Amino acid sequence: MARGTAYIIGAGSFCTLGFKPGPNDIIIAADGGFDRLNRAGIRPHLLIGDMDSIRTVPPGIARLRFPARKDDTDMALAIKAARRMGYARFKLYGALGGRLDHTLANLQLLADLAQTDCQARVIDQDVIIYAVHDGTLTLPPLEPGRTISVFSWTNQAKGATLKGLAYSLFNATLANTKPLGVSNAARGKPIKISVKSGTLMVMLANRSYE
């Protein structure tokens, strides 16, 4: 298994928050994500996709080209490639904004990574998103008032417990049709979000909405 982190960049909104790849990491551009990286002066190790969103296909960069008619999105293809290389930690950029259907598709990919024992997060200028499956997410103390929303991604998330937030839960059942966990808030204490059975989507705003 690869020891580093796979940085996957899609064609959505891009920021460099937490973008600090090391020698054991890999940067993969998912099609139009190359243009996002190019504007930021970042060169990927690998370019994957059908190349329908790239203004100029660059020379000298390893690439895997796929037909436009395919079952997987470019982001999904990039994740699959990284997993074949042995990566189990992921940071997904350019996964939000733009088309709503692609945003939802990328959240599905995030949930799938969690459900297959990978560590992953979506990073955007306004929000960081984690998926928690049959386990626990621990966060350090955050500034009081910082917004954290917790949703059930599966039909039900059983045994959900939220600690260190303004509104706590203990061994609760959340449903994907009831937004009970929206707009919670940090209290300046360590945060622990866990679920015994199911998948939670945890959205951490990068600012307070107060």
Stockholm file with secondary structure:
# STOCKHOLM 1.0

chainA/1-210         MARGTAYIIGAGSFCTLGFKPGPNDIIIAADGGFDRLNRAGIRPHLLIGDMDSIRTVPPGIARLRFPARKDDTDMALAIKAARRMGYARFKLYGALGGRLDHTLANLQLLADLAQTDCQARVIDQDVIIYAVHDGTLTLPPLEPGRTISVFSWTNQAKGATLKGLAYSLFNATLANTKPLGVSNAARGKPIKISVKSGTLMVMLANRSYE
#=GR chainA/1-210 SS CCSSCEEEECSSCCCCTTCCCCTTCEEEEETTHHHHHHHTTCCCSEEEECCSSCSSCCTTSEEEECCSSCSSCHHHHHHHHHHHTTCCEEEEESCSSSCHHHHHHHHHHHHHHHHTTCEEEEECSSEEEEEEESSEEEECCCCTTEEEEEEECSSEEEEEEEESBSSCEEEEEEETTCCTTTTEEBCSSCEEEECSBSEEEEEEEEEECC
#=GC SS_cons         CCSSCEEEECSSCCCCTTCCCCTTCEEEEETTHHHHHHHTTCCCSEEEECCSSCSSCCTTSEEEECCSSCSSCHHHHHHHHHHHTTCCEEEEESCSSSCHHHHHHHHHHHHHHHHTTCEEEEECSSEEEEEEESSEEEECCCCTTEEEEEEECSSEEEEEEEESBSSCEEEEEEETTCCTTTTEEBCSSCEEEECSBSEEEEEEEEEECC
//
